[in-house]
Amino acid sequence: MWSAARAKSRAPRAFAWGFAIAILTAVLALAAPTARSSGGMVPAALSVTLVLDRTSYVSGDNATATAIVYRTPGPTNYTYDWTVRDGVFGPVLATLSNGLASYTYAIPTSYQGTLWFWLTVTDDTSQTQTTTAHAEVAAGYVALTLDRSEYNPGERVTAYFGLRSKVITNPAWTYTVVDFEGTTVASGATNNTWFSYDTKNPASRAYTFTVTASGNGRSATGALTISQAGGYVMSITLDRSAYNPGETIRVHVSVAAKGTSSLPSQFRFGATLFGASSATAITTYREADLFLTVPGSLGSGDLLLIVNEFNTDAVALSLLVLLLLVAVLAMWRRAGGGMLGGPRGPPAPPPEGPVRAAPGSPMTVMCRRCGKPIDITTSKRPIEVMCPSCGETQVVT
């Protein structure tokens, strides 16, 4: 009985101690000097952004870091403590206490690596914020360009180069040309700031041009890769430069192969007025005419014309689908007429007169009446053709 009575008396006492501790904790929290400023306001929010004047430097450059401090409820006086390290946690290269919001570090000519700027900002309430920024430092950077964007077998490719460095003041230049398979096909040294390489016939699919500048025990390298000409080019011409709402746009489109690429036996062309209308044609020749009508409800402004050509032989030419996706974007000014959402005007009739074609070439034209394609396989011009779908006749010159 005694032990049971004593056990019952412990629970109220533990509860009382817990309640007292909770009250004491709340009082201390309210009275703590770090919880409120002297004016009784919520502590200021402090954030710091560190910006470098460059993302990379050469040995011997001056690197300038600038702090952008944001604080609510408002700005105040700050102290800035700067540290520059070799690497994120590497050796300390320089320090500055009680500095300004901008700090410039003179990079030694012997240094090469990654500079890390550490900054701690302290406001008038002793609140601190630390941030970092870093940049690469190299002995020099090579500028390199090629005289063409692609090559045909047997053509000459010329590389032009230069150097920005405060260490390599009188560079010795060497170069290599490596083919797609990784074989070095040319190498050497030059006192010029250019060199040329004559591609073979047949040629590799690509070549990598590399140049290296050396001097004073330091070096800098640059490299570019150029590929053999290939792929497809699409060109379009419009019958006019400006259109009114309701008028018909005639788009002449052609596609040509470059380099070792080949054309398919069948072409599918598509043209779209972005968000307005579209037209398609399937032909056996690399050219076609497409007709689009400008919606009568549109006002004046610009429309985006997108023209595509892609191969539809899904099995045999499935790998060519990506190669044959050619998009041509054309912008033109549509003049005059109609407010957006206004009444739709009657569509303009197709243009009168003969259809003109490239002299002496087979092609496909669109029927003026039904819009279906008419394939022309003879080079005779002018010629009167009949639409196989509706029987309408027209003259092609």
C-alpha positions in Angstrom: 0.0 0.0 0.0 2.8 2.4 0.8 4.6 1.8 -2.5 1.4 2.2 -4.5 0.6 5.5 -2.8 4.1 6.8 -3.5 3.9 5.8 -7.1 0.7 7.8 -7.6 2.3 10.9 -6.1 5.0 11.1 -8.7 2.8 11.8 -11.8 1.5 15.2 -10.6 5.0 16.3 -9.5 6.5 15.4 -13.0 3.7 17.2 -14.7 4.3 20.3 -12.6 8.1 20.3 -13.4 7.4 19.9 -17.1 4.9 22.8 -17.1 7.4 25.0 -15.2 10.2 24.2 -17.7 7.9 25.1 -20.6 7.0 28.4 -19.1 10.7 29.2 -18.4 11.7 28.3 -21.9 9.0 30.7 -23.4 10.1 33.5 -21.1 13.8 33.1 -22.1 12.9 33.0 -25.7 11.0 36.2 -25.5 13.7 37.9 -23.5 16.7 36.7 -25.6 18.6 39.6 -27.2 19.1 37.7 -30.4 15.4 37.2 -31.0 14.5 40.9 -31.5 16.4 44.0 -32.3 16.7 46.8 -29.9 13.6 48.4 -31.5 11.5 45.3 -30.9 11.3 44.5 -34.6 11.8 41.1 -36.3 15.5 40.5 -37.3 16.5 41.8 -40.7 16.7 39.3 -43.6 20.2 39.5 -45.2 21.2 38.0 -48.6 24.5 38.5 -50.5 25.3 37.9 -54.2 28.9 37.8 -55.3 29.6 38.8 -59.0 33.0 38.5 -60.8 33.9 40.8 -63.7 34.8 37.7 -65.7 34.1 34.0 -65.7 37.7 33.2 -66.6 41.1 34.9 -66.4 44.6 34.6 -67.7 47.6 34.6 -65.4 48.6 38.2 -64.6 45.0 39.6 -64.9 43.2 41.6 -62.2 40.1 39.8 -60.9 37.4 42.0 -59.4 34.6 40.7 -57.2 31.6 42.9 -56.3 29.1 42.2 -53.5 25.4 42.9 -54.0 23.7 43.0 -50.6 20.0 42.9 -50.1 18.4 43.4 -46.7 15.0 43.9 -45.3 13.6 46.1 -43.8 16.3 48.2 -45.5 20.0 48.8 -46.1 22.5 49.7 -43.4 26.2 49.9 -42.8 28.0 46.6 -43.6 31.5 45.3 -43.1 33.1 43.1 -45.8 35.7 40.4 -45.0 37.4 38.9 -48.1 39.4 35.8 -48.6 40.9 34.4 -51.9 41.8 30.7 -52.0 43.5 28.4 -54.5 40.6 25.9 -54.8 37.4 25.8 -52.7 39.2 24.9 -49.5 42.8 25.3 -50.7 45.6 27.5 -49.5 44.8 31.2 -48.7 46.2 33.5 -51.4 44.9 36.9 -50.0 42.7 38.3 -47.2 41.2 41.7 -46.5 39.2 42.6 -43.4 36.7 45.5 -43.1 37.0 46.1 -46.9 34.6 47.6 -49.4 31.8 46.0 -51.4 34.3 45.6 -54.3 37.6 43.8 -54.1 40.3 43.4 -56.7 42.9 40.6 -56.6 46.0 40.8 -58.8 46.5 37.2 -60.1 50.2 36.3 -60.1 51.7 35.4 -63.5 52.8 32.1 -62.0 49.3 31.1 -60.9 47.1 28.7 -62.9 44.0 27.0 -61.4 40.7 27.8 -59.9 40.3 31.0 -57.8 37.7 31.0 -55.1 36.5 34.3 -53.6 35.0 34.0 -50.1 33.1 36.9 -48.7 31.4 37.4 -45.2 29.1 40.4 -44.9 28.1 41.7 -41.4 25.4 44.2 -40.8 24.9 46.6 -37.8 23.0 43.9 -35.8 26.0 41.5 -36.1 24.0 39.3 -38.5 26.4 37.7 -41.0 26.1 36.1 -44.4 28.8 34.2 -46.3 28.9 33.5 -50.1 31.5 32.4 -52.7 32.3 32.8 -56.4 35.0 31.1 -58.5 36.7 31.4 -61.9 39.3 29.5 -63.9 42.7 30.9 -64.5 44.8 29.7 -67.5 48.2 30.7 -68.9 46.4 31.8 -72.0 43.4 31.3 -74.3 43.7 30.5 -78.0 41.4 32.0 -80.5 40.7 29.7 -83.5 38.5 29.9 -86.6 38.2 27.9 -89.8 37.5 29.5 -93.2 34.5 27.3 -93.9 31.8 25.5 -92.0 32.0 22.2 -93.9 34.1 20.8 -96.8 33.8 18.7 -99.9 36.4 16.0 -100.6 39.6 17.5 -102.0 38.9 21.1 -100.7 41.4 23.1 -98.7 40.6 24.1 -95.1 42.5 27.0 -93.6 42.8 27.6 -89.8 43.4 31.1 -88.4 44.5 31.5 -84.8 45.7 33.9 -82.1 46.5 34.1 -78.4 45.6 36.1 -75.4 48.2 35.7 -72.7 50.3 37.8 -70.3 52.8 35.0 -69.8 53.3 33.5 -73.3 54.5 36.7 -74.9 56.3 35.2 -77.9 54.5 31.9 -78.6 55.8 29.0 -80.6 52.9 27.5 -82.6 52.4 23.8 -83.4 49.3 22.1 -85.0 47.8 18.8 -85.7 44.9 17.6 -87.9 43.2 14.3 -86.8 40.6 12.5 -88.8 37.3 11.0 -87.6 39.0 7.6 -86.9 41.6 9.3 -84.7 44.6 9.1 -87.1 46.8 12.2 -87.3 46.9 13.2 -90.9 48.9 16.4 -90.6 51.1 18.1 -88.0 53.9 20.6 -87.8 55.1 24.0 -86.5 54.6 27.4 -87.9 55.7 31.0 -87.3 52.5 32.2 -88.9 49.1 32.6 -87.4 47.4 30.3 -89.9 47.9 26.9 -91.7 46.0 25.0 -94.3 45.1 21.3 -94.9 44.0 19.8 -98.2 41.4 17.1 -97.5 41.7 13.9 -99.4 39.3 12.4 -102.0 37.7 10.4 -100.6 37.8 12.3 -97.4 37.2 11.4 -93.7 33.8 12.2 -92.3 35.3 14.9 -90.0 38.7 16.5 -89.1 39.8 18.1 -85.8 42.2 21.0 -86.0 44.2 21.6 -82.9 46.7 24.4 -82.3 49.0 24.9 -79.3 50.9 28.0 -78.2 54.0 27.4 -76.0 56.5 29.7 -74.3 58.1 30.4 -70.9 57.3 26.9 -69.8 53.6 27.4 -70.2 51.1 26.4 -73.0 47.6 27.0 -74.3 45.5 24.9 -76.7 42.5 25.4 -78.9 40.6 22.9 -81.1 37.8 22.8 -83.7 36.1 20.0 -85.6 34.8 20.4 -89.1 32.5 17.8 -90.9 32.2 16.8 -94.5 29.3 18.5 -96.4 26.1 16.6 -96.1 22.4 16.9 -95.4 19.8 18.9 -97.3 19.0 22.5 -98.1 15.4 23.8 -98.7 14.6 27.0 -100.4 11.3 28.8 -100.8 10.0 31.7 -102.9 6.7 33.5 -102.5 4.7 35.1 -105.4 4.4 38.3 -103.5 5.9 40.1 -100.5 2.7 41.2 -98.9 -0.9 39.9 -98.7 -4.3 41.0 -97.6 -6.6 38.9 -95.5 -8.4 36.3 -97.7 -5.8 36.3 -100.4 -4.0 33.1 -101.5 -0.2 32.7 -101.0 1.6 30.6 -103.6 4.8 29.0 -102.1 7.3 27.4 -104.5 9.6 25.0 -102.6 12.6 23.0 -103.6 15.0 20.7 -101.8 18.6 19.9 -102.8 21.2 17.4 -101.4 24.6 18.4 -100.2 27.8 16.3 -100.3 27.3 12.6 -100.1 23.6 12.8 -99.2 21.1 11.4 -101.7 17.5 12.5 -102.6 14.6 10.0 -102.3 12.3 9.0 -105.1 9.3 10.6 -103.4 8.9 13.9 -101.6 6.2 15.1 -99.2 6.1 18.9 -98.8 4.1 20.7 -96.1 3.5 24.4 -95.5 1.9 26.0 -92.5 0.9 29.5 -91.7 1.5 29.2 -87.9 -1.9 28.9 -86.2 -3.8 29.7 -89.4 -3.8 27.3 -92.4 -1.7 24.5 -93.9 -1.2 22.7 -97.2 0.6 19.5 -98.3 1.8 17.8 -101.5 3.3 14.5 -102.4 5.5 14.6 -105.5 8.1 12.6 -107.4 10.3 15.6 -108.1 12.2 17.8 -105.7 10.1 20.9 -106.3 6.4 21.7 -105.7 3.9 24.6 -105.4 1.8 24.9 -102.3 -1.2 27.3 -101.9 -2.2 28.8 -98.6 -5.1 31.1 -97.8 -4.7 34.0 -95.4 -7.7 33.9 -93.0 -10.0 36.8 -93.7 -10.5 37.6 -90.0 -6.9 38.5 -89.4 -5.7 42.1 -89.2 -2.4 43.5 -90.4 0.8 42.3 -88.9 3.3 39.4 -89.4 2.6 35.7 -89.9 5.1 32.8 -89.6 5.4 30.5 -92.5 6.9 27.0 -91.9 7.7 24.7 -94.8 8.8 21.1 -94.3 9.9 18.2 -96.4 10.1 14.7 -95.2 10.3 11.2 -96.6 7.3 9.0 -96.1 8.8 5.6 -97.0 8.8 4.6 -93.4 10.6 1.2 -93.6 13.3 1.5 -96.3 14.1 5.2 -95.5 13.3 5.3 -91.8 16.9 6.4 -91.1 16.5 9.3 -93.5 13.4 10.8 -91.7 15.5 12.8 -89.4 17.9 13.8 -92.2 15.0 14.9 -94.5 13.2 17.0 -91.9 14.1 20.4 -93.2 12.3 23.4 -91.7 12.4 26.8 -93.4 11.0 29.8 -91.6 9.9 32.8 -93.7 8.4 36.1 -92.3 6.5 38.5 -94.4 4.4 41.5 -93.9 0.7 41.2 -94.6 -0.7 44.6 -95.5 -4.1 46.2 -94.9 -7.6 44.9 -94.2 -9.8 43.4 -91.5 -9.8 43.6 -87.8 -9.1 40.5 -85.6 -12.4 38.8 -85.0 -14.2 40.9 -87.7 -16.3 39.5 -90.5 -14.6 37.0 -92.9 -14.3 38.3 -96.4 -14.7 36.1 -99.5 -11.4 34.3 -100.4 -9.6 35.7 -103.4 -9.7 33.6 -106.6 -6.5 31.9 -107.6 -4.2 34.0 -109.7 -4.9 34.0 -113.4 -2.6 33.4 -116.3 -0.2 30.5 -117.0 1.8 28.8 -114.3 5.6 29.4 -114.7 8.1 26.6 -114.1 11.8 26.3 -114.2 12.8 26.0 -117.9 13.3 22.5 -119.2 12.7 20.7 -115.9 10.1 18.2 -114.7 8.1 19.3 -111.8 4.8 19.2 -109.9 2.1 22.0 -110.0 -1.1 22.3 -108.1 -4.5 22.3 -109.8 -6.1 25.7 -109.6 -9.5 24.2 -109.2 -9.2 21.4 -106.7 -5.6 21.9 -105.4 -4.5 18.4 -106.2 -0.9 17.8 -107.5 -0.3 17.4 -111.3 3.1 15.7 -112.1 4.8 17.0 -115.3 7.4 14.6 -116.6 8.3 16.3 -119.9 10.6 19.3 -120.4 8.4 20.8 -123.1 7.3 24.3 -122.3 4.7 25.8 -122.7 2.5 22.8 -122.1 -1.2 22.4 -121.4 -1.9 19.9 -118.6 -5.0 18.3 -117.2 -5.7 17.6 -113.6 -6.2 13.8 -113.1 -8.6 14.5 -110.2 -11.1 17.0 -111.6 -10.2 17.4 -115.3 -9.4 21.1 -115.1 -6.8 22.2 -117.7 -4.1 24.9 -117.3 -1.0 26.1 -119.2 2.4 25.7 -117.7 5.2 27.9 -119.1 
